[in-house]
Amino acid sequence: MLAQAPLPGQRVRPGAPVGVTLSRGPETHVLPDVSGLSSRQARIVLERLGFRVTEERSTHAVEAGRAFGTEPEAGRELPVPAEVVLRVSDGPGLTPVPQLEGRPIDEALRLLEEGELALGAISYDPRADAEPGTIVGQYPPGGYTLRRGDAVEIRVAGDPDRVNRRRSRPAPAGPGEV
């Protein structure tokens, strides 16, 4: 019971009405999905619903400063004011750029993929003093640190038509292979 009228101890006529206000229990709200919102926008949404928000930042594929979830998970009905942890991305993690110079292009592509890096612009140097299809330059250089998903540019020895034609041919059969 939240309230009554008249108050306890007050005198009333026999048969007079007594008003009573009952509680429906604690106020609750469904925790919304705030994934993809900026941390500021997500915090505003959650606090306006009556939740107490703390922020936890960590490496995540989502752009830095964006929410990627809550604890407890979205969709749960919670009493307010309940504690909610807002998970915010610091952006994708960092990874070192592999040393690609001197390696064949196929091996360089494999190393980029393993490091979760993208292939950027490719230029060709037909005058390079290296086997066609060999990496003769890269930017940024090996050992430099990038965010996962960032691109690395390469310069390849040889003429583009010749290098690409050579890469698309199947490897020659070894002795005893058909």
GIRAVEN-V73132 format. One record per pair of residues at least 24 apart in sequence whose ideal C-beta (glycine too) atoms are under 10 Angstrom apart, sorted by the first residue. I is the first residue (numbers start at 1). J is the second residue. If there is no record, write none. Layout:
BEGIN
I J
I J
END
This chain:
BEGIN
25 79
26 78
26 79
26 80
26 81
26 82
27 79
27 80
27 81
28 76
28 77
28 78
28 79
28 80
28 82
29 76
29 77
29 78
29 79
29 80
29 81
29 82
30 74
30 75
30 76
30 77
30 78
31 70
31 71
31 72
31 73
31 74
31 75
31 76
31 77
31 78
31 82
31 84
32 70
32 74
32 75
33 67
33 69
33 70
33 73
33 74
33 75
34 66
34 67
34 68
34 69
34 70
34 74
34 84
34 86
34 87
35 62
35 66
35 67
35 68
35 69
35 70
35 74
35 87
36 62
36 63
36 66
36 67
36 68
37 65
37 66
37 67
37 68
37 86
37 88
38 63
38 65
38 66
38 67
38 88
39 64
39 65
39 66
39 67
39 86
39 87
39 88
39 89
40 65
40 67
40 88
41 66
41 67
42 66
42 67
42 68
42 69
42 70
42 84
42 86
42 87
42 88
43 67
43 84
43 86
43 88
45 86
46 70
46 82
46 84
46 86
47 81
47 84
49 78
49 80
49 81
49 82
49 84
50 78
50 79
50 80
50 81
50 82
51 78
51 79
51 80
51 81
51 82
51 83
51 84
51 86
52 80
52 81
52 82
52 83
52 84
53 81
53 83
53 84
53 85
53 86
54 83
54 84
54 85
54 86
55 84
55 85
55 86
55 87
55 88
56 85
56 86
56 87
56 88
57 86
57 87
57 88
57 89
57 90
57 91
58 87
58 88
58 89
58 90
58 93
59 89
59 90
59 91
59 92
59 93
59 94
59 147
59 148
60 87
60 88
60 89
60 90
60 91
60 92
60 93
61 89
61 91
61 92
61 93
61 116
61 148
61 149
62 87
62 88
62 89
62 90
62 91
62 92
63 89
63 91
63 92
64 88
64 89
64 90
64 91
64 92
64 147
65 89
65 90
65 91
66 91
91 147
91 148
91 149
92 116
92 146
92 147
92 148
92 149
92 150
93 147
93 148
93 149
94 145
94 146
94 147
94 148
94 150
95 145
95 146
95 147
95 148
95 149
95 150
96 142
96 143
96 144
96 145
96 146
97 138
97 139
97 140
97 141
97 142
97 143
97 144
97 145
97 146
97 150
97 152
98 138
98 142
98 143
98 152
99 135
99 138
99 141
99 142
99 143
100 134
100 135
100 136
100 137
100 138
100 141
100 142
100 152
100 154
100 155
100 156
101 130
101 134
101 135
101 136
101 137
101 138
101 141
101 142
101 154
101 155
102 130
102 131
102 134
102 135
102 136
103 133
103 134
103 135
103 138
103 154
104 131
104 132
104 133
104 134
104 135
104 156
104 167
105 132
105 133
105 134
105 135
105 154
105 156
105 157
105 158
105 163
105 164
105 166
105 167
106 133
106 167
107 134
107 135
108 133
108 134
108 135
108 138
108 152
108 154
108 156
109 135
109 154
109 167
111 135
111 142
111 152
112 138
112 151
112 152
112 154
115 146
115 148
115 150
115 152
116 146
116 147
116 148
116 149
116 150
117 146
117 147
117 148
117 149
117 150
117 151
117 152
118 146
118 148
118 149
118 150
118 151
118 152
119 151
119 152
119 153
119 154
120 150
120 151
120 152
120 153
120 154
121 151
121 152
121 153
121 154
121 155
122 153
122 154
122 155
122 156
122 160
122 163
122 164
123 153
123 154
123 155
123 156
123 160
124 154
124 155
124 156
124 157
124 158
124 159
124 160
124 161
124 162
124 163
124 164
125 155
125 156
125 157
125 158
125 159
126 156
126 157
126 158
126 159
126 160
126 162
126 163
127 157
127 158
127 159
128 155
128 156
128 157
128 158
129 157
130 156
130 157
130 158
131 157
131 158
131 163
131 166
132 156
132 157
132 158
132 159
132 160
132 162
132 163
132 165
132 166
132 167
133 157
133 158
133 162
133 163
133 164
133 166
133 167
134 158
134 163
END
